[in-house]
Amino acid sequence: MKTNCNNLNNRFRNFYPVVIDIETTGFNYKIHALLEIAVITLTMDKNGWLKKSKTIHFHIKPFLGSLIDTSSLLFNKIDPFNPLRQAVDEKEALRCIFDIIYQEMKFNKCHKSILVAHNAHFDHKFLMEATKRCKIKHNPFHKFVTFDTATLSGLAIGQTVLAKACQAIGLSFDNHQAHSALYDTLQTANLFCTLINKWKKLGGWPPKR
């Protein structure tokens, strides 16, 4: 029986890729809090081209006892205590995000999700720690496997900075909007889809047998 290589589950060995960007109060995932998270799920059309699907975005209240590195706030320009942020508890945000991801996994017949991010180790560590802190038992993401667009773009186009990688591959990038979780997730999703689709155009997928 022939395998349909245009199915998303076949493309990534039953992993469902989910693009994420997280803004935080610092660099230590144990003591610094999530402030903002954006997620973009992906889909594949009947011709095997990878595309963006659903977008989920939350501003998050710092967890009780978390610490704040002021240099991080200067970088991401987030005021954690601004009521206009309409921030929610991290548990509420993660549960909503995970519910949607599980629905997408089921629709695409995937067994596990895999986090896609630029410098993915950072986002993965914060996400896993927050899930543990919130005592959420069912986490759709693989415990340690990620797709890092910094590594992928370094290999494919010789650039590892998100803005430069986007520009090198022909995508626009607005530095004034950078370091917002929503904008960075959008650009990372565009970059990841472009890299995967270019590899397909070059004949790298499906693999020749």
FIKOLZA-1660 file (N, C-alpha, C; in steps of 0.1 Angstrom, whole numbers, plus 5000, padded with zeros to 4 digits):
% residues 209
   i   px   py   pz ch aa at
   1 5008 4988 5000  A  M  N
   1 5000 5000 5000  A  M CA
   1 5009 5013 5000  A  M  C
   2 5006 5022 4991  A  K  N
   2 5014 5034 4990  A  K CA
   2 5011 5044 5001  A  K  C
   3 5021 5050 5007  A  T  N
   3 5019 5060 5017  A  T CA
   3 5017 5074 5011  A  T  C
   4 5008 5082 5015  A  N  N
   4 5005 5095 5010  A  N CA
   4 5015 5105 5017  A  N  C
   5 5025 5109 5009  A  C  N
   5 5035 5118 5015  A  C CA
   5 5031 5132 5017  A  C  C
   6 5019 5135 5012  A  N  N
   6 5014 5149 5014  A  N CA
   6 5006 5150 5027  A  N  C
   7 5005 5140 5035  A  N  N
   7 4999 5141 5048  A  N CA
   7 5008 5146 5058  A  N  C
   8 5004 5155 5067  A  L  N
   8 5012 5161 5077  A  L CA
   8 5019 5151 5086  A  L  C
   9 5011 5141 5090  A  N  N
   9 5016 5131 5099  A  N CA
   9 5028 5123 5093  A  N  C
  10 5028 5121 5080  A  N  N
  10 5039 5114 5074  A  N CA
  10 5051 5122 5072  A  N  C
  11 5049 5135 5070  A  R  N
  11 5060 5144 5068  A  R CA
  11 5070 5145 5080  A  R  C
  12 5065 5145 5092  A  F  N
  12 5073 5146 5104  A  F CA
  12 5072 5134 5113  A  F  C
  13 5071 5122 5107  A  R  N
  13 5071 5110 5115  A  R CA
  13 5061 5110 5127  A  R  C
  14 5049 5114 5123  A  N  N
  14 5038 5114 5133  A  N CA
  14 5039 5125 5143  A  N  C
  15 5049 5134 5142  A  F  N
  15 5050 5146 5150  A  F CA
  15 5041 5157 5144  A  F  C
  16 5034 5164 5153  A  Y  N
  16 5027 5176 5148  A  Y CA
  16 5034 5189 5152  A  Y  C
  17 5039 5196 5142  A  P  N
  17 5047 5208 5146  A  P CA
  17 5038 5220 5150  A  P  C
  18 5042 5226 5161  A  V  N
  18 5035 5238 5166  A  V CA
  18 5045 5249 5169  A  V  C
  19 5043 5261 5163  A  V  N
  19 5052 5272 5164  A  V CA
  19 5049 5280 5176  A  V  C
  20 5059 5283 5184  A  I  N
  20 5057 5290 5197  A  I CA
  20 5067 5301 5199  A  I  C
  21 5063 5312 5205  A  D  N
  21 5073 5322 5210  A  D CA
  21 5068 5326 5224  A  D  C
  22 5077 5327 5234  A  I  N
  22 5074 5331 5247  A  I CA
  22 5082 5343 5251  A  I  C
  23 5076 5352 5258  A  E  N
  23 5083 5364 5264  A  E CA
  23 5082 5362 5279  A  E  C
  24 5093 5365 5286  A  T  N
  24 5094 5362 5300  A  T CA
  24 5100 5373 5308  A  T  C
  25 5101 5371 5321  A  T  N
  25 5107 5382 5330  A  T CA
  25 5122 5379 5332  A  T  C
  26 5128 5370 5325  A  G  N
  26 5142 5367 5326  A  G CA
  26 5146 5355 5319  A  G  C
  27 5158 5350 5321  A  F  N
  27 5163 5339 5314  A  F CA
  27 5163 5325 5321  A  F  C
  28 5160 5326 5334  A  N  N
  28 5160 5314 5342  A  N CA
  28 5146 5308 5343  A  N  C
  29 5144 5296 5337  A  Y  N
  29 5131 5291 5336  A  Y CA
  29 5125 5286 5349  A  Y  C
  30 5134 5285 5359  A  K  N
  30 5129 5281 5373  A  K CA
  30 5123 5292 5381  A  K  C
  31 5129 5304 5379  A  I  N
  31 5125 5315 5388  A  I CA
  31 5118 5327 5380  A  I  C
  32 5119 5327 5367  A  H  N
  32 5114 5338 5359  A  H CA
  32 5101 5334 5353  A  H  C
  33 5091 5343 5352  A  A  N
  33 5078 5340 5348  A  A CA
  33 5075 5342 5333  A  A  C
  34 5065 5334 5328  A  L  N
  34 5060 5337 5314  A  L CA
  34 5052 5350 5315  A  L  C
  35 5053 5358 5305  A  L  N
  35 5046 5371 5304  A  L CA
  35 5036 5371 5292  A  L  C
  36 5040 5364 5281  A  E  N
  36 5033 5364 5269  A  E CA
  36 5036 5351 5261  A  E  C
  37 5026 5345 5256  A  I  N
  37 5028 5333 5247  A  I CA
  37 5019 5334 5235  A  I  C
  38 5025 5330 5224  A  A  N
  38 5017 5330 5211  A  A CA
  38 5020 5316 5205  A  A  C
  39 5010 5310 5199  A  V  N
  39 5011 5297 5193  A  V CA
  39 5004 5298 5179  A  V  C
  40 5011 5292 5169  A  I  N
  40 5005 5290 5156  A  I CA
  40 5006 5275 5152  A  I  C
  41 4994 5269 5150  A  T  N
  41 4994 5256 5145  A  T CA
  41 4995 5256 5130  A  T  C
  42 4999 5244 5124  A  L  N
  42 5002 5243 5110  A  L CA
  42 4993 5233 5104  A  L  C
  43 4992 5234 5091  A  T  N
  43 4984 5224 5083  A  T CA
  43 4991 5222 5070  A  T  C
  44 4987 5212 5063  A  M  N
  44 4993 5208 5050  A  M CA
  44 4982 5207 5039  A  M  C
  45 4984 5213 5028  A  D  N
  45 4973 5212 5018  A  D CA
  45 4975 5199 5010  A  D  C
  46 4966 5196 5001  A  K  N
  46 4965 5184 4994  A  K CA
  46 4978 5181 4985  A  K  C
  47 4985 5192 4982  A  N  N
  47 4997 5191 4974  A  N CA
  47 5010 5190 4982  A  N  C
  48 5008 5190 4995  A  G  N
  48 5019 5188 5004  A  G CA
  48 5027 5201 5008  A  G  C
  49 5020 5212 5007  A  W  N
  49 5026 5225 5011  A  W CA
  49 5022 5229 5025  A  W  C
  50 5032 5232 5033  A  L  N
  50 5030 5235 5047  A  L CA
  50 5025 5249 5049  A  L  C
  51 5014 5251 5057  A  K  N
  51 5009 5265 5058  A  K CA
  51 5005 5267 5073  A  K  C
  52 5003 5280 5076  A  K  N
  52 4998 5284 5089  A  K CA
  52 4983 5280 5091  A  K  C
  53 4979 5277 5103  A  S  N
  53 4965 5273 5105  A  S CA
  53 4959 5283 5116  A  S  C
  54 4959 5278 5128  A  K  N
  54 4953 5286 5139  A  K CA
  54 4963 5294 5147  A  K  C
  55 4959 5306 5152  A  T  N
  55 4967 5314 5160  A  T CA
  55 4961 5316 5174  A  T  C
  56 4969 5314 5184  A  I  N
  56 4964 5315 5198  A  I CA
  56 4974 5324 5205  A  I  C
  57 4969 5334 5213  A  H  N
  57 4978 5344 5220  A  H CA
  57 4972 5347 5233  A  H  C
  58 4981 5348 5243  A  F  N
  58 4977 5352 5257  A  F CA
  58 4988 5361 5263  A  F  C
  59 4984 5371 5270  A  H  N
  59 4992 5378 5280  A  H CA
  59 4990 5370 5293  A  H  C
  60 5001 5369 5301  A  I  N
  60 5001 5360 5313  A  I CA
  60 5006 5367 5325  A  I  C
  61 4999 5365 5336  A  K  N
  61 5002 5371 5349  A  K CA
  61 5015 5363 5354  A  K  C
  62 5025 5371 5360  A  P  N
  62 5036 5364 5366  A  P CA
  62 5031 5355 5377  A  P  C
  63 5037 5343 5378  A  F  N
  63 5033 5334 5389  A  F CA
  63 5038 5339 5403  A  F  C
  64 5031 5335 5413  A  L  N
  64 5034 5340 5427  A  L CA
  64 5048 5335 5430  A  L  C
  65 5056 5345 5435  A  G  N
  65 5070 5342 5439  A  G CA
  65 5080 5343 5428  A  G  C
  66 5076 5346 5416  A  S  N
  66 5085 5347 5405  A  S CA
  66 5094 5360 5406  A  S  C
  67 5105 5360 5400  A  L  N
  67 5114 5371 5400  A  L CA
  67 5114 5379 5387  A  L  C
  68 5118 5391 5387  A  I  N
  68 5118 5399 5375  A  I CA
  68 5132 5405 5373  A  I  C
  69 5137 5403 5361  A  D  N
  69 5150 5408 5356  A  D CA
  69 5146 5421 5348  A  D  C
  70 5149 5432 5353  A  T  N
  70 5145 5445 5346  A  T CA
  70 5151 5446 5332  A  T  C
  71 5163 5440 5330  A  S  N
  71 5169 5441 5317  A  S CA
  71 5160 5434 5306  A  S  C
  72 5154 5423 5311  A  S  N
  72 5145 5416 5302  A  S CA
  72 5133 5424 5298  A  S  C
  73 5127 5431 5308  A  L  N
  73 5116 5440 5305  A  L CA
  73 5119 5451 5296  A  L  C
  74 5131 5456 5297  A  L  N
  74 5136 5467 5288  A  L CA
  74 5137 5462 5274  A  L  C
  75 5140 5449 5273  A  F  N
  75 5142 5442 5260  A  F CA
  75 5129 5440 5253  A  F  C
  76 5119 5434 5261  A  N  N
  76 5106 5430 5254  A  N CA
  76 5096 5441 5256  A  N  C
  77 5099 5451 5264  A  K  N
  77 5090 5463 5265  A  K CA
  77 5076 5459 5271  A  K  C
  78 5076 5450 5280  A  I  N
  78 5064 5445 5286  A  I CA
  78 5063 5450 5301  A  I  C
  79 5052 5456 5304  A  D  N
  79 5049 5460 5318  A  D CA
  79 5040 5449 5324  A  D  C
  80 5045 5440 5333  A  P  N
  80 5038 5429 5337  A  P CA
  80 5025 5433 5345  A  P  C
  81 5025 5445 5350  A  F  N
  81 5014 5449 5359  A  F CA
  81 5004 5459 5353  A  F  C
  82 5006 5461 5340  A  N  N
  82 4996 5470 5333  A  N CA
  82 4983 5463 5331  A  N  C
  83 4972 5468 5337  A  P  N
  83 4959 5461 5336  A  P CA
  83 4954 5460 5322  A  P  C
  84 4959 5469 5313  A  L  N
  84 4954 5468 5299  A  L CA
  84 4959 5456 5291  A  L  C
  85 4968 5449 5297  A  R  N
  85 4973 5436 5291  A  R CA
  85 4962 5426 5291  A  R  C
  86 4953 5427 5300  A  Q  N
  86 4942 5416 5302  A  Q CA
  86 4948 5402 5303  A  Q  C
  87 4958 5402 5312  A  A  N
  87 4966 5389 5314  A  A CA
  87 4957 5379 5322  A  A  C
  88 4960 5366 5319  A  V  N
  88 4954 5355 5325  A  V CA
  88 4964 5347 5333  A  V  C
  89 4960 5338 5342  A  D  N
  89 4969 5329 5348  A  D CA
  89 4975 5319 5338  A  D  C
  90 4987 5315 5341  A  E  N
  90 4994 5307 5331  A  E CA
  90 4987 5293 5329  A  E  C
  91 4981 5288 5340  A  K  N
  91 4974 5275 5339  A  K CA
  91 4962 5276 5329  A  K  C
  92 4954 5287 5330  A  E  N
  92 4943 5289 5321  A  E CA
  92 4948 5290 5306  A  E  C
  93 4959 5297 5304  A  A  N
  93 4964 5299 5291  A  A CA
  93 4969 5285 5285  A  A  C
  94 4977 5278 5293  A  L  N
  94 4982 5266 5288  A  L CA
  94 4971 5255 5286  A  L  C
  95 4961 5255 5294  A  R  N
  95 4951 5245 5292  A  R CA
  95 4943 5248 5279  A  R  C
  96 4940 5260 5276  A  C  N
  96 4934 5264 5264  A  C CA
  96 4942 5261 5252  A  C  C
  97 4955 5264 5252  A  I  N
  97 4965 5261 5242  A  I CA
  97 4966 5246 5239  A  I  C
  98 4967 5238 5250  A  F  N
  98 4969 5224 5249  A  F CA
  98 4956 5217 5243  A  F  C
  99 4944 5222 5247  A  D  N
  99 4932 5217 5242  A  D CA
  99 4931 5218 5227  A  D  C
 100 4935 5230 5222  A  I  N
 100 4934 5233 5207  A  I CA
 100 4945 5224 5200  A  I  C
 101 4957 5222 5206  A  I  N
 101 4967 5214 5200  A  I CA
 101 4963 5200 5199  A  I  C
 102 4956 5195 5210  A  Y  N
 102 4952 5181 5209  A  Y CA
 102 4941 5179 5198  A  Y  C
 103 4933 5189 5196  A  Q  N
 103 4923 5188 5186  A  Q CA
 103 4930 5187 5172  A  Q  C
 104 4940 5196 5170  A  E  N
 104 4947 5196 5157  A  E CA
 104 4955 5183 5155  A  E  C
 105 4961 5178 5166  A  M  N
 105 4968 5165 5165  A  M CA
 105 4958 5154 5161  A  M  C
 106 4947 5153 5167  A  K  N
 106 4937 5143 5163  A  K CA
 106 4933 5144 5149  A  K  C
 107 4930 5157 5144  A  F  N
 107 4926 5159 5130  A  F CA
 107 4936 5154 5120  A  F  C
 108 4949 5157 5124  A  N  N
 108 4960 5153 5115  A  N CA
 108 4966 5140 5118  A  N  C
 109 4960 5132 5127  A  K  N
 109 4964 5118 5130  A  K CA
 109 4979 5117 5134  A  K  C
 110 4982 5127 5143  A  C  N
 110 4996 5127 5148  A  C CA
 110 4996 5122 5163  A  C  C
 111 5007 5116 5167  A  H  N
 111 5007 5110 5181  A  H CA
 111 5013 5120 5191  A  H  C
 112 5021 5129 5187  A  K  N
 112 5027 5139 5196  A  K CA
 112 5030 5152 5189  A  K  C
 113 5030 5163 5197  A  S  N
 113 5034 5176 5191  A  S CA
 113 5049 5178 5193  A  S  C
 114 5054 5186 5184  A  I  N
 114 5068 5190 5185  A  I CA
 114 5069 5205 5185  A  I  C
 115 5076 5211 5194  A  L  N
 115 5077 5226 5195  A  L CA
 115 5087 5231 5184  A  L  C
 116 5082 5241 5177  A  V  N
 116 5090 5248 5167  A  V CA
 116 5092 5262 5172  A  V  C
 117 5105 5266 5173  A  A  N
 117 5107 5280 5178  A  A CA
 117 5121 5284 5173  A  A  C
 118 5124 5297 5174  A  H  N
 118 5137 5303 5171  A  H CA
 118 5145 5303 5184  A  H  C
 119 5156 5295 5184  A  N  N
 119 5163 5292 5196  A  N CA
 119 5154 5284 5206  A  N  C
 120 5149 5273 5201  A  A  N
 120 5138 5265 5207  A  A CA
 120 5141 5261 5221  A  A  C
 121 5154 5259 5224  A  H  N
 121 5157 5254 5238  A  H CA
 121 5151 5263 5248  A  H  C
 122 5152 5276 5246  A  F  N
 122 5147 5286 5256  A  F CA
 122 5132 5284 5258  A  F  C
 123 5124 5284 5247  A  D  N
 123 5110 5283 5248  A  D CA
 123 5105 5270 5254  A  D  C
 124 5112 5259 5250  A  H  N
 124 5108 5246 5254  A  H CA
 124 5110 5245 5269  A  H  C
 125 5121 5250 5275  A  K  N
 125 5124 5249 5289  A  K CA
 125 5113 5256 5297  A  K  C
 126 5110 5268 5293  A  F  N
 126 5100 5276 5300  A  F CA
 126 5086 5270 5299  A  F  C
 127 5083 5264 5287  A  L  N
 127 5070 5258 5286  A  L CA
 127 5069 5245 5295  A  L  C
 128 5079 5237 5295  A  M  N
 128 5079 5225 5303  A  M CA
 128 5078 5228 5318  A  M  C
 129 5086 5238 5322  A  E  N
 129 5086 5242 5336  A  E CA
 129 5072 5247 5340  A  E  C
 130 5066 5255 5332  A  A  N
 130 5053 5261 5335  A  A CA
 130 5042 5250 5336  A  A  C
 131 5043 5240 5327  A  T  N
 131 5034 5229 5327  A  T CA
 131 5035 5221 5340  A  T  C
 132 5048 5219 5344  A  K  N
 132 5050 5212 5357  A  K CA
 132 5045 5220 5369  A  K  C
 133 5048 5233 5368  A  R  N
 133 5044 5242 5379  A  R CA
 133 5028 5242 5381  A  R  C
 134 5021 5242 5370  A  C  N
 134 5007 5242 5369  A  C CA
 134 5000 5228 5372  A  C  C
 135 5009 5218 5373  A  K  N
 135 5004 5204 5375  A  K CA
 135 4994 5199 5364  A  K  C
 136 4998 5203 5352  A  I  N
 136 4990 5198 5341  A  I CA
 136 4995 5185 5336  A  I  C
 137 4987 5174 5337  A  K  N
 137 4992 5161 5335  A  K CA
 137 4994 5158 5320  A  K  C
 138 4985 5163 5312  A  H  N
 138 4985 5159 5298  A  H CA
 138 4992 5171 5290  A  H  C
 139 5004 5168 5286  A  N  N
 139 5012 5178 5278  A  N CA
 139 5014 5172 5264  A  N  C
 140 5009 5179 5254  A  P  N
 140 5010 5174 5240  A  P CA
 140 5024 5173 5235  A  P  C
 141 5034 5181 5241  A  F  N
 141 5047 5183 5235  A  F CA
 141 5057 5172 5239  A  F  C
 142 5065 5168 5230  A  H  N
 142 5076 5159 5232  A  H CA
 142 5085 5165 5244  A  H  C
 143 5090 5156 5252  A  K  N
 143 5098 5161 5264  A  K CA
 143 5111 5167 5261  A  K  C
 144 5117 5164 5249  A  F  N
 144 5130 5170 5246  A  F CA
 144 5132 5173 5232  A  F  C
 145 5125 5168 5223  A  V  N
 145 5127 5170 5208  A  V CA
 145 5121 5183 5204  A  V  C
 146 5128 5191 5197  A  T  N
 146 5123 5204 5191  A  T CA
 146 5128 5206 5177  A  T  C
 147 5121 5215 5170  A  F  N
 147 5126 5220 5157  A  F CA
 147 5131 5234 5159  A  F  C
 148 5143 5237 5157  A  D  N
 148 5149 5250 5160  A  D CA
 148 5151 5257 5147  A  D  C
 149 5144 5268 5144  A  T  N
 149 5145 5275 5131  A  T CA
 149 5158 5283 5130  A  T  C
 150 5165 5285 5142  A  A  N
 150 5178 5292 5141  A  A CA
 150 5188 5282 5135  A  A  C
 151 5187 5269 5139  A  T  N
 151 5196 5259 5134  A  T CA
 151 5193 5256 5119  A  T  C
 152 5180 5255 5116  A  L  N
 152 5176 5251 5103  A  L CA
 152 5180 5263 5093  A  L  C
 153 5178 5275 5097  A  S  N
 153 5181 5286 5088  A  S CA
 153 5196 5288 5087  A  S  C
 154 5203 5285 5098  A  G  N
 154 5218 5285 5097  A  G CA
 154 5223 5276 5087  A  G  C
 155 5217 5264 5087  A  L  N
 155 5221 5254 5077  A  L CA
 155 5217 5257 5063  A  L  C
 156 5205 5262 5061  A  A  N
 156 5199 5264 5048  A  A CA
 156 5204 5277 5041  A  A  C
 157 5205 5288 5049  A  I  N
 157 5207 5301 5043  A  I CA
 157 5218 5309 5050  A  I  C
 158 5225 5303 5060  A  G  N
 158 5237 5309 5066  A  G CA
 158 5233 5321 5075  A  G  C
 159 5221 5321 5080  A  Q  N
 159 5217 5331 5090  A  Q CA
 159 5210 5325 5102  A  Q  C
 160 5213 5330 5114  A  T  N
 160 5207 5324 5126  A  T CA
 160 5199 5334 5134  A  T  C
 161 5200 5347 5131  A  V  N
 161 5191 5357 5137  A  V CA
 161 5178 5357 5130  A  V  C
 162 5167 5358 5137  A  L  N
 162 5154 5357 5131  A  L CA
 162 5152 5367 5120  A  L  C
 163 5154 5380 5123  A  A  N
 163 5152 5390 5113  A  A CA
 163 5161 5388 5100  A  A  C
 164 5173 5385 5102  A  K  N
 164 5182 5383 5091  A  K CA
 164 5179 5370 5083  A  K  C
 165 5174 5360 5090  A  A  N
 165 5170 5348 5083  A  A CA
 165 5158 5350 5074  A  A  C
 166 5148 5357 5080  A  C  N
 166 5136 5361 5072  A  C CA
 166 5140 5369 5060  A  C  C
 167 5148 5379 5062  A  Q  N
 167 5151 5387 5050  A  Q CA
 167 5159 5380 5040  A  Q  C
 168 5168 5371 5044  A  A  N
 168 5177 5363 5035  A  A CA
 168 5168 5353 5026  A  A  C
 169 5157 5349 5032  A  I  N
 169 5149 5339 5025  A  I CA
 169 5138 5346 5017  A  I  C
 170 5137 5360 5018  A  G  N
 170 5127 5367 5010  A  G CA
 170 5115 5371 5018  A  G  C
 171 5115 5370 5031  A  L  N
 171 5103 5374 5039  A  L CA
 171 5106 5388 5045  A  L  C
 172 5095 5396 5046  A  S  N
 172 5097 5409 5052  A  S CA
 172 5098 5408 5068  A  S  C
 173 5104 5417 5074  A  F  N
 173 5106 5417 5089  A  F CA
 173 5106 5431 5094  A  F  C
 174 5097 5434 5103  A  D  N
 174 5096 5448 5109  A  D CA
 174 5102 5448 5123  A  D  C
 175 5114 5454 5124  A  N  N
 175 5121 5454 5137  A  N CA
 175 5114 5461 5148  A  N  C
 176 5105 5470 5144  A  H  N
 176 5097 5477 5154  A  H CA
 176 5087 5468 5161  A  H  C
 177 5083 5458 5154  A  Q  N
 177 5073 5448 5160  A  Q CA
 177 5080 5436 5167  A  Q  C
 178 5093 5435 5165  A  A  N
 178 5100 5423 5170  A  A CA
 178 5100 5423 5185  A  A  C
 179 5101 5411 5191  A  H  N
 179 5101 5408 5205  A  H CA
 179 5087 5409 5211  A  H  C
 180 5077 5410 5203  A  S  N
 180 5063 5407 5207  A  S CA
 180 5061 5392 5204  A  S  C
 181 5056 5384 5213  A  A  N
 181 5054 5370 5211  A  A CA
 181 5046 5367 5199  A  A  C
 182 5035 5375 5197  A  L  N
 182 5027 5373 5185  A  L CA
 182 5034 5375 5172  A  L  C
 183 5041 5386 5171  A  Y  N
 183 5048 5389 5159  A  Y CA
 183 5060 5379 5156  A  Y  C
 184 5067 5376 5167  A  D  N
 184 5078 5367 5165  A  D CA
 184 5074 5353 5161  A  D  C
 185 5062 5349 5167  A  T  N
 185 5057 5336 5163  A  T CA
 185 5052 5335 5148  A  T  C
 186 5046 5346 5144  A  L  N
 186 5042 5347 5130  A  L CA
 186 5053 5346 5121  A  L  C
 187 5064 5354 5124  A  Q  N
 187 5076 5353 5115  A  Q CA
 187 5083 5340 5116  A  Q  C
 188 5083 5334 5127  A  T  N
 188 5090 5321 5129  A  T CA
 188 5082 5310 5121  A  T  C
 189 5068 5311 5121  A  A  N
 189 5060 5302 5113  A  A CA
 189 5062 5304 5098  A  A  C
 190 5063 5317 5094  A  N  N
 190 5066 5320 5080  A  N CA
 190 5079 5314 5076  A  N  C
 191 5089 5316 5084  A  L  N
 191 5103 5311 5081  A  L CA
 191 5103 5295 5081  A  L  C
 192 5097 5289 5090  A  F  N
 192 5097 5274 5091  A  F CA
 192 5089 5269 5078  A  F  C
 193 5078 5274 5075  A  C  N
 193 5070 5269 5064  A  C CA
 193 5078 5271 5051  A  C  C
 194 5085 5283 5050  A  T  N
 194 5092 5286 5038  A  T CA
 194 5104 5276 5036  A  T  C
 195 5111 5273 5047  A  L  N
 195 5122 5264 5047  A  L CA
 195 5118 5250 5043  A  L  C
 196 5107 5245 5049  A  I  N
 196 5102 5232 5046  A  I CA
 196 5097 5231 5031  A  I  C
 197 5090 5242 5027  A  N  N
 197 5084 5241 5013  A  N CA
 197 5095 5243 5003  A  N  C
 198 5106 5251 5006  A  K  N
 198 5117 5252 4996  A  K CA
 198 5124 5238 4995  A  K  C
 199 5125 5231 5006  A  W  N
 199 5132 5218 5005  A  W CA
 199 5123 5208 4996  A  W  C
 200 5110 5210 4997  A  K  N
 200 5101 5202 4988  A  K CA
 200 5103 5206 4974  A  K  C
 201 5104 5219 4971  A  K  N
 201 5106 5224 4957  A  K CA
 201 5119 5218 4951  A  K  C
 202 5129 5217 4960  A  L  N
 202 5142 5212 4955  A  L CA
 202 5142 5197 4953  A  L  C
 203 5131 5191 4957  A  G  N
 203 5131 5176 4955  A  G CA
 203 5135 5168 4967  A  G  C
 204 5136 5175 4978  A  G  N
 204 5141 5168 4990  A  G CA
 204 5130 5160 4997  A  G  C
 205 5117 5163 4993  A  W  N
 205 5106 5156 4999  A  W CA
 205 5095 5154 4989  A  W  C
 206 5089 5143 4987  A  P  N
 206 5092 5130 4995  A  P CA
 206 5105 5125 4991  A  P  C
 207 5112 5117 4999  A  P  N
 207 5125 5111 4996  A  P CA
 207 5124 5102 4985  A  P  C
 208 5135 5102 4976  A  K  N
 208 5135 5092 4965  A  K CA
 208 5138 5078 4970  A  K  C
 209 5131 5069 4965  A  R  N
 209 5134 5055 4969  A  R CA
 209 5140 5047 4958  A  R  C
% end
